Amino acid sequence: MAATAVRYLGAVGAATASGPHAPPGVLPRPDLRAVRDDERLPVAPAEFRRVLGHFASGVTVISARDADGPTGFACQSFASLSLDPPLVSFMVARTSTTWPRIARAGAFCVNILGAEQGALCRAFAVSGGDKFAGVPHGDAPATGSPLLDSVPAWIDCRVHAVHPGGDHLVVVGRVAALDAVDEGEPLLFHRGAFGRFSR
């Protein structure tokens, strides 16, 4: 069931192009509105972003490896979900061009970034290009997903389930392996800027 959902939602998430220049087999861009055309949005998008920006979060790079090589994107919407079984989750825009590749891989590694890795995060936040150019990495032990060098913690996962969530997808991963180092501080994101944790 999860594999079927991944294939379907991966295809929907891949629909970012249409018209004469769209690659063969690409579905039309999905309608992402969750309200009726005549219904006023309850909150202005800019105000939504401003208020939610007050919630400080950690920053990760979600990475995977498909037939075309390594891929990944910067993600702050990562969370632990369940202890038994061990599950984690992240959210990704349905228009993401990286998500379909992760869905095809069926596995991913959550690379939790440290306080000095802001530049690495920015590199993975841009769309397109080879984000792994010059980025040292190895293979996560269970899935072979890219494991970035020098991250303070990582979680190696297989895709467990995918759920629609408005203009995003909620991806649930079942943890296959993980590790962390005890030293170092996390990279934090708050109100549009990186910050550090201080005790």
N, C-alpha and C positions, 0 to 999 in steps of 0.2 A: 504494500500500500504506500509506504513512504517513498519507494522508488518511483512509483507511478506519479505521485504528487510532485516529486522533484522534476521528473521529465516534463510534466504539464506546466508547472509553474516556472520552470527554467525556460521553457519556450515562450511563455507569456512575458517573462522578464527580459528575454532577449529581443523583444519587439521594440526596437528603438529606431528602426529605419523603415521607410515605406516609399513607394513610388518607383520610378524606372531604375534608380540606382541601388535599390535594396537588394541584398544578396538573395539568391534563390532559397525558397523555403522559409523566409523570415515572415512571421505573422505581422499583421498591422499593429500599430502602437495601441496598447490597451487604453480603454477609457478609465482614468484613475479617479474620476469624481465619485464620491460616496454620498453625495446629496443630489436632490432633484435640481434640474436646471432653473426652476422657479423658486428654489429654496435658498434663502440667504445663509451664507456661511456664519456659524455662530461666533467665530473668532477670526480676526484678520490674521493672515499668515505672518506678517511682520511682527505683530504683537505676540503671536504664539511663539515665534523664535526668540523674541526678546525675553519673555518670561521664562521659558524653558532653559534659556542659556544660563540662568542662575544656578542650575543643577550641575555641580562639578562632577566630572567623570574621568575615569582612566581612558587611555587610548591604546588601541591595538592595531595590528595589521593582520587581516584575515588572508591567508595564503593557501593556494592549491596548485596542483600540477595536473594538466591534462595533456592530450597528445601534442599540443602546440608548445608545451613548456610551462614554466612557472607563471603564475598570475597572482594578483592580490590587490587589496584596497585598504585604505585607512578606515578604521571603524571605532566609534566611541560608544555605539549602542550594543555593547557586549555585556552579558550578565550570566552569573551562575543560575541554574534553574532547578536542579534536583540532585540529591545526594544518592538516592537509591531508586532507579539506576543513576549513575553519574551523567547528568545532562547539563549542557550550557546552551546559550542562545545568542544570536545577534540579529540585527535588522539590516536589510539592504533594500535600496530603492528598486522598484520593479523595472525601472528604466536603466538599471546598471548594465554595462557591457561586460563587467567582470563576473557577475553572478552566474550567467549561463555556463561559463567555463567551470566554475566551482561546482555547479549542479552536475555537469557531465562527469567531473572527477569523482563526485560522490563522497568526498572527504576534504578536510581542511585543517589547517593549523592556526590556532589563535596565538599570535606573537604579542605578548604584553610588553609595551615599550617602557623604557626607563627615562629618567628625567633629562638625560643628555641626548635623547633621540628625537628631538623636535624636527630636525632637518629630514630624518628618515621618514617621519610621519608625513611631512609636507610632500615628499617625493611620491609617496603612495596615495596621496589625496588627489593628485592630478589625474585627468582622464586621458587615456591613450598613451602611446609610447611604451618603451621597454622599462618598466619600473624596477626590474631586477638588474639593470645594467650597473655594474660596479658594486653591487650589494652582496657582500659575503653571506652565504647561506649553505646549509646542508639539508639532510633529509630527516624529517620526523620519523621516529622509530617504527611506528605502527602502520602509518599510511603512506609514507614517503613524501608527504606534503612539504613544501619549503619551510625550513626552520631557520630564521634569521640569526646570524651570529650576535652574541653579546646582549640578547634580550634577557631581562631578569626572570622571566617566567614564560612558559609556553604550554599549550594544551592541544594535543593531537586528537582529532575527532573524525568520526564518520557521520555523514548526514543521516539523521534519524527521522525528521519530519519537517515539512514546510507548510506554513499557514499564511493565508493572505491577511494583510493588515492595512487596509486603505491603500495608499500609494506605495507601501513597502511590503516586503515579505518578512515573516518571522521564521528564521531558520533555527532548528533545534539540532544540536550535535550530540552524539553519544561519545563520551570520552573514552579513548583507547589507551592513552599514555599522557603523562604530564610531568613537569619538573619545574623547580624554581631555585634561585640562589637567595641566600639570606641577606646579602648586602645590596646596597643601592636603593634609590628612591624612585617612585613611579612618575611617569609623565602625566600631568593632569591637564584637562581642558575646561576652561570656565569663562563664560561671557566672551567667546570668540578669541581667546588667547591661551597660550600654554602657560602652565605654572608648575610650582614644585610643592611637595608636601613638607611641612616643617613641624617638628614635635615641640 
